[in-house]
Amino acid sequence: MELTVKMTVSKPILSREAAMIAQQMGEFESSVLIRKGDMTVNAKSLIGLISLELTKGQALTILASGPDEQEAVCRLSQLLGA
């Protein structure tokens, strides 16, 4: 499953927010990735999320594959404020 969203969270995703996102994505059995431009990272990886330097207004693509992919994509899009 793939969904492109525009991030609307007003402040950048820093370590605390990235840790919360990684933790929540870790609850899903599905593989969950975030693509920004040419860079794709595991949404369950704190370091990966921080490396994306996510800020308001950026277009991101959420990619998920597995038995709970729809729920994972929905939750991640909500966490990103999309």
C-alpha positions as CSV (number, residue, x, y, z in Angstrom):
1,M,0.0,0.0,0.0
2,E,1.3,3.5,-0.8
3,L,0.0,6.9,0.2
4,T,1.5,10.3,-0.6
5,V,0.9,13.0,2.1
6,K,1.9,16.5,2.9
7,M,3.2,17.0,6.4
8,T,1.2,19.6,8.3
9,V,2.7,19.2,11.8
10,S,3.8,22.7,12.8
11,K,7.2,21.8,14.3
12,P,10.0,19.7,12.9
13,I,10.1,16.0,13.8
14,L,13.0,15.8,16.2
15,S,14.3,13.0,18.4
16,R,11.4,12.9,20.9
17,E,8.7,12.9,18.2
18,A,10.8,10.5,16.0
19,A,11.1,8.1,19.0
20,M,7.3,8.2,19.5
21,I,6.6,7.5,15.8
22,A,9.2,4.6,15.7
23,Q,7.7,3.1,18.8
24,Q,4.1,3.3,17.4
25,M,5.2,1.9,14.0
26,G,6.9,-1.0,15.8
27,E,3.5,-2.2,17.0
28,F,2.7,-3.2,13.4
29,E,3.7,-6.4,11.8
30,S,3.9,-4.8,8.4
31,S,7.0,-3.3,6.9
32,V,6.5,0.5,7.0
33,L,8.7,2.9,5.0
34,I,8.8,6.7,4.5
35,R,10.1,8.2,1.2
36,K,11.2,11.8,1.0
37,G,12.7,12.7,-2.4
38,D,15.4,10.1,-3.1
39,M,15.7,8.9,0.5
40,T,13.6,6.0,1.9
41,V,13.8,4.9,5.5
42,N,12.2,2.4,7.8
43,A,9.5,4.2,9.8
44,K,10.4,1.9,12.8
45,S,13.9,3.3,12.9
46,L,14.6,6.3,15.1
47,I,17.8,7.1,13.3
48,G,16.1,6.8,9.9
49,L,13.3,9.1,10.9
50,I,15.7,11.7,12.3
51,S,17.8,11.5,9.1
52,L,14.8,12.6,7.0
53,E,14.7,16.0,8.7
54,L,11.0,16.2,8.5
55,T,9.4,19.6,8.5
56,K,6.0,21.2,7.7
57,G,5.0,21.3,4.1
58,Q,7.1,18.4,2.9
59,A,5.6,15.8,0.6
60,L,6.2,12.2,1.8
61,T,5.3,8.8,0.6
62,I,4.3,6.2,3.1
63,L,4.8,2.6,1.9
64,A,3.6,-0.4,3.8
65,S,3.5,-4.1,3.1
66,G,2.0,-6.8,5.3
67,P,-1.2,-7.9,7.1
68,D,-1.9,-4.6,8.9
69,E,-0.6,-2.3,6.2
70,Q,-3.8,-0.2,6.0
71,E,-3.9,0.5,9.7
72,A,-0.1,1.3,9.7
73,V,-0.4,3.8,6.9
74,C,-3.5,5.4,8.5
75,R,-1.7,5.8,11.9
76,L,1.5,7.2,10.4
77,S,-0.3,9.7,8.3
78,Q,-2.1,10.9,11.4
79,L,1.2,11.2,13.3
80,L,2.6,13.3,10.5
81,G,-0.4,15.5,10.6
82,A,-1.5,14.6,7.1
